[in-house]
Amino acid sequence: MEEKRILLRNRGKIDPKNAGEYIEAGGYEGLKRALYMEEHKIIEELEHAGLRGRGGAGFPTYRKLQFAYNAPGDVKYIVCNADEGEPGTNKDRILLSSDPCSVFEGMAIAGKAVNAHVGFIYLRAEYSYLLPILEDALKTSREANMLGRNIQGSGFDFDIKLRSGAGAYVCGEETALFESIEGKRGEPRFRPPFPGIKGLFGKPTVLNNVETLANISVIFQNGWEWFRTIGTENSPGTKLFTVCGNVKRRGVFEFPMGINLKDLIYEVCGGMEDGHELLAVQTGGASGAIINASQIDMTLDIDQVSNSGGRLGCGTILVMDDRNCIIDIVRNNLDFFRGESCGKCTPCREGGTRLYQLITKISQGKGTIKDIDTIQDLADTMRLTALCGLGHSTAVPVLSSIRNFYSCYLRHIDKEYCPVCSEEGEGI
C-alpha cells in the first residue's frame, strides 16, 4: 500500500531552513492568494474544505477562525501548538524538521482570516534542538517577504515568535499553553470564556496543531475542491499516523483519512514480529481507547473512531502483541497521567492516583470484582468533572480496557499466572 504524501511531500527534498527552496517547490502560493481575499472568504474556503483539527477532538477548523473573527478587539493571536507530548507521537516533529514553512504559511493565512498580526509557535521542551532550524526558516521567510511587514505589498503584517515549553504534558492543553507563554505556571483555565473570545494575553486567539496548520497551506495552494477529493466525506484530507509498538515496520506514515486500521498494521507495517500474535491496539496515543484483535477492521477517520468509543486524536497507533498484559499497559498509562497532572482540580489530582492504586492492586493479584466497579465509577467521574482534557482522557484507556478485556481483569483477580505482572515469574 503506497502512501499519499501531501503534508510530507517536501520531506528530504528541500532544505527546511531555506524558504527559497520551499517557494521553488510551490510554497507560499496559498498565502499569496489569501492575501487578496476578504477575511470571511478565507474562512468560507476552510468551511467548504471540511478541515478538522488534527491534534485532538477533530473540531472544525473554520469555526475556531470564525469565533476569533467575530470577537471584538484590535489585537488577536494565532498560536501553533507544537507541544507534542503524547507518548509515541512524532508527526509534528517530522513536519517542523522537514518543512516548517508550510506551518508558517498556514499560520499567516489564519492570521489574515482573523486580522491577527502576531503568531506564536509553542515548542515542546524536548524539541529545543529544532529551534535553529525554525529560526533560520523564519529569517529566510522574512527575507522573501512572506512574513513581516507589508507581506508581498498587500498591506498585511504578520510575524511569528518562538516559545519553548518546560516539559509539562499538561501544557498541550490550550489554556495551560497560554499560561506558559505568558510566563505563568502551566495550568488549565476555567472556561468560559473560550480562547476565541479571551485567549492568549486575554485577547481573541486561534490555536491549532502543527498538522492542522500545514493542511491550511495545502488547501489554499490547491483549492478546497481538490482537498475534498481526498479522505472521507466527514474527514477529508490525509492524516499522519505514528505507528509504534510490536510491528515489523514502525514510523510516521501519511494516508488519506479512511484507511483501514487492519491494513495499516498488516500491509503497511508488516504485521506482528515473528512468532507473536496481535493482542491489542491503542488508537490516539496513551489517552486513546484500547481495542482487541477482533476489532481492528476499523475505518480510521475522526467520526468512526469516536463512534467506537475512542478518538483518532494525534493519530498514534500503539500495537501490542502477546508479550504484553493489558493490566500492565493501563497501569503504565495511569502512572504517566498521575505524574503529569498539574494538581489544580481534585478529580484529576486525586482520581488519577486512586485509579493507579486500584489497577496496581489488581495487577498484583490482590483485587476484587468490587474494585472493578470502583474503577469504572471513578473513571466516569473524572471524565465528567475534570477541569481539562488530561483528566477527561485518563478515563478512556481504563474504561475501554475493562469493556474489551474484561476476562483479563478476571484472570488477575482469580490470581491466574501472568508473566508480565508477576515478580520473577513466580505468579501474581
URVENFEN-V435630 format. One record per residue. PSI is psi in radians with two decimals (none if undefined). D_LAST is the distance of its C-alpha to the last C-alpha in Angstrom with 1 decimal. Layout:
# URVENFEN-V435630
PSI & D_LAST
PSI & D_LAST
This chain:
# URVENFEN-V435630
2.19 & 42.8
2.41 & 44.9
2.72 & 44.3
1.63 & 46.8
1.83 & 47.4
-1.01 & 49.2
-0.54 & 47.4
0.30 & 46.6
-0.54 & 50.1
0.00 & 51.2
2.12 & 48.0
0.03 & 49.3
-0.37 & 52.9
2.81 & 54.2
1.97 & 54.0
-0.37 & 51.9
-0.23 & 53.9
1.83 & 57.2
-0.49 & 58.1
-0.70 & 61.2
-0.60 & 59.0
-0.73 & 57.2
-0.75 & 60.6
-0.51 & 61.8
0.15 & 58.9
0.07 & 59.9
2.73 & 58.0
0.04 & 59.4
-0.60 & 61.6
-0.71 & 59.6
-0.75 & 60.3
-0.67 & 64.0
-0.77 & 64.1
-0.53 & 62.3
-0.48 & 64.6
0.32 & 67.5
2.61 & 65.7
2.58 & 65.8
-0.81 & 62.6
-0.44 & 62.1
-0.62 & 62.6
-0.79 & 59.8
-0.71 & 57.5
-0.67 & 58.8
-0.70 & 58.1
-0.57 & 54.5
-0.80 & 54.4
-0.64 & 56.0
-0.51 & 53.5
0.38 & 50.6
2.31 & 48.5
2.65 & 45.3
2.43 & 43.1
0.19 & 40.8
-0.27 & 38.5
-1.79 & 36.9
-0.04 & 38.1
0.59 & 41.0
2.42 & 43.7
2.20 & 47.2
-0.68 & 48.6
-0.54 & 52.2
-0.66 & 51.3
-0.76 & 50.1
-0.68 & 53.4
-0.74 & 55.3
-0.83 & 54.0
-0.64 & 55.0
-0.74 & 58.3
-0.27 & 59.3
2.41 & 58.2
2.72 & 61.2
2.57 & 61.6
-0.32 & 63.0
2.14 & 59.9
2.80 & 56.8
2.63 & 54.0
2.24 & 51.9
2.29 & 48.5
2.10 & 46.3
1.73 & 42.5
0.45 & 41.3
1.20 & 38.3
1.40 & 36.0
-0.10 & 32.7
2.15 & 30.4
2.31 & 27.7
-0.05 & 28.7
2.33 & 32.2
0.05 & 35.3
-0.73 & 38.1
-0.65 & 40.1
-0.75 & 40.1
-0.80 & 41.5
-0.83 & 44.2
-0.55 & 45.2
-0.38 & 45.3
-0.46 & 47.3
1.02 & 49.4
-0.50 & 49.6
-0.46 & 53.1
-0.59 & 51.9
-0.75 & 49.9
-0.76 & 52.9
-0.78 & 55.0
-0.68 & 52.8
-0.73 & 52.9
-0.68 & 56.6
-0.76 & 57.1
-0.67 & 55.0
-0.76 & 57.0
-0.63 & 60.2
-0.57 & 59.0
0.09 & 58.5
0.77 & 61.1
2.53 & 58.6
-0.06 & 59.7
2.36 & 56.7
2.68 & 53.3
2.38 & 50.2
2.04 & 47.4
1.89 & 44.3
2.33 & 42.4
2.42 & 38.8
-0.68 & 38.7
-0.20 & 36.9
0.31 & 39.8
-0.42 & 42.5
-0.25 & 43.5
-0.23 & 45.0
-0.78 & 47.5
-0.67 & 50.2
-0.83 & 50.0
-0.71 & 50.3
-0.74 & 53.1
-0.70 & 55.1
-0.67 & 54.6
-0.77 & 55.8
-0.83 & 58.8
-0.48 & 59.9
-0.69 & 59.5
-0.72 & 61.8
-0.56 & 64.2
0.02 & 64.3
0.60 & 65.0
-0.15 & 61.9
2.81 & 60.6
-2.60 & 62.6
2.46 & 66.0
1.04 & 68.0
2.13 & 65.7
0.56 & 68.0
0.29 & 70.9
-0.28 & 69.3
-0.04 & 69.6
2.28 & 65.8
2.35 & 63.9
2.26 & 60.2
2.86 & 58.2
2.38 & 54.6
2.61 & 52.9
2.38 & 49.6
2.44 & 47.0
2.42 & 43.7
-3.07 & 40.6
0.26 & 38.6
0.19 & 35.1
2.14 & 34.0
-0.65 & 32.2
-0.36 & 33.8
-0.05 & 37.3
-0.34 & 36.8
2.34 & 37.6
-0.76 & 41.4
-0.57 & 42.5
-0.61 & 40.2
-0.76 & 41.7
-0.78 & 45.2
-0.73 & 44.4
-0.78 & 43.3
-0.64 & 46.5
-0.01 & 48.5
0.27 & 47.1
3.02 & 44.9
2.36 & 41.2
1.60 & 39.4
2.49 & 38.6
2.61 & 39.2
2.72 & 42.4
2.49 & 42.9
2.52 & 44.6
2.97 & 47.3
2.69 & 49.3
2.80 & 47.9
-0.59 & 48.4
-0.35 & 51.2
-0.81 & 53.2
1.71 & 51.9
-2.06 & 49.6
2.25 & 50.0
0.47 & 52.4
0.21 & 53.0
2.74 & 54.7
2.30 & 54.0
2.42 & 51.4
2.09 & 50.1
2.26 & 46.7
2.76 & 45.3
2.76 & 42.7
-0.87 & 43.9
-0.67 & 43.6
-0.81 & 45.5
-0.67 & 48.3
-0.58 & 48.6
-0.63 & 49.0
-0.75 & 51.9
-0.75 & 53.8
-0.52 & 53.5
-0.77 & 54.5
-0.32 & 57.7
-0.57 & 58.4
-0.27 & 58.2
2.61 & 58.7
-0.53 & 56.7
-0.74 & 57.9
-0.77 & 56.4
-0.65 & 53.1
-0.29 & 52.9
-0.12 & 53.2
2.43 & 49.7
-2.62 & 46.4
2.97 & 46.3
-0.79 & 48.7
-0.19 & 46.5
1.24 & 44.8
2.84 & 47.5
-3.03 & 47.3
3.00 & 44.7
2.45 & 41.2
2.11 & 39.5
2.21 & 35.9
1.89 & 33.5
2.16 & 31.2
3.02 & 28.2
-2.53 & 24.9
0.99 & 24.4
2.81 & 28.0
-0.61 & 30.6
2.00 & 33.1
2.79 & 32.2
-2.97 & 34.7
2.17 & 37.0
2.54 & 38.9
2.12 & 41.7
2.74 & 42.3
2.51 & 44.2
2.41 & 42.3
-0.04 & 41.3
2.54 & 39.7
2.36 & 37.1
-0.71 & 33.5
-0.72 & 33.0
-0.69 & 36.1
-0.74 & 35.1
-0.81 & 31.8
-0.67 & 33.3
-0.73 & 37.0
-0.77 & 37.0
0.03 & 33.8
0.11 & 33.6
-2.85 & 30.4
2.73 & 27.1
2.61 & 26.9
2.33 & 27.7
0.12 & 25.2
2.75 & 23.0
2.67 & 23.1
2.30 & 23.2
-0.90 & 20.2
2.84 & 21.6
2.36 & 24.4
2.08 & 24.9
2.41 & 28.6
0.23 & 30.3
-2.91 & 27.9
-0.39 & 25.0
0.16 & 26.7
3.03 & 27.2
2.61 & 25.7
2.08 & 23.0
2.80 & 24.2
3.06 & 23.0
-0.49 & 24.9
-0.14 & 27.2
0.10 & 28.6
-0.10 & 29.8
1.27 & 33.4
2.40 & 34.3
2.21 & 37.4
1.49 & 36.8
3.00 & 39.2
-0.79 & 38.9
-0.71 & 39.4
-0.74 & 37.5
-0.68 & 34.3
-0.70 & 34.9
-0.40 & 35.5
0.01 & 32.1
0.01 & 30.5
-2.67 & 30.1
2.55 & 32.6
-0.67 & 34.2
-2.24 & 34.5
-0.09 & 35.0
0.25 & 34.3
2.32 & 31.1
1.87 & 29.2
2.07 & 25.7
2.25 & 24.6
2.36 & 21.0
-2.96 & 20.4
0.03 & 17.6
-0.10 & 16.1
2.81 & 15.0
2.28 & 12.5
-0.73 & 14.5
-0.74 & 12.1
-0.69 & 12.1
-0.84 & 15.9
-0.74 & 16.6
-0.73 & 14.9
-0.72 & 17.0
-0.82 & 20.0
-0.60 & 19.8
-0.71 & 19.5
-0.86 & 22.7
-0.71 & 24.5
-0.56 & 24.0
-0.44 & 25.3
-0.10 & 28.3
2.37 & 29.4
-0.30 & 32.8
0.05 & 32.2
-0.69 & 35.5
2.53 & 34.2
-0.75 & 31.9
-0.73 & 30.0
-0.82 & 28.8
-0.88 & 28.5
-0.69 & 26.6
-0.73 & 25.1
-0.75 & 23.4
-0.74 & 21.7
-0.69 & 20.6
-0.75 & 19.2
-0.74 & 17.2
-0.75 & 15.9
-0.74 & 15.0
-0.68 & 13.3
-0.72 & 11.2
-0.76 & 10.3
-0.70 & 9.3
-0.46 & 7.3
0.07 & 5.2
0.38 & 5.1
0.12 & 8.4
2.99 & 10.9
2.93 & 13.8
-0.66 & 16.5
-0.59 & 18.8
-0.66 & 16.7
-0.76 & 17.4
-0.74 & 21.0
-0.73 & 21.2
-0.78 & 20.0
-0.77 & 22.6
-0.76 & 25.3
-0.75 & 24.7
-0.72 & 24.7
-0.72 & 27.9
-0.77 & 29.4
-0.74 & 28.8
-0.63 & 30.2
-0.43 & 33.3
-0.22 & 34.1
2.65 & 33.0
-0.67 & 36.0
-3.09 & 35.4
-0.44 & 33.5
-0.88 & 30.6
-0.65 & 29.6
-0.83 & 30.5
-0.37 & 28.6
-0.60 & 25.4
-0.45 & 25.0
-0.95 & 25.7
-0.55 & 22.5
-0.96 & 20.5
-0.70 & 22.7
-0.61 & 23.2
-0.67 & 19.5
-0.72 & 19.1
-0.73 & 22.4
-0.21 & 21.7
0.73 & 18.0
-0.65 & 17.5
-0.55 & 15.9
-0.72 & 13.0
-0.76 & 12.5
-0.68 & 12.8
-0.71 & 10.3
-0.64 & 7.5
-0.64 & 9.5
0.06 & 9.7
0.59 & 6.0
2.76 & 7.1
2.31 & 6.2
1.97 & 6.6
-0.37 & 8.5
-0.83 & 9.3
-0.31 & 6.5
2.75 & 4.6
2.04 & 7.0
0.53 & 9.8
0.33 & 8.4
0.10 & 6.9
3.08 & 3.8
none & 0.0
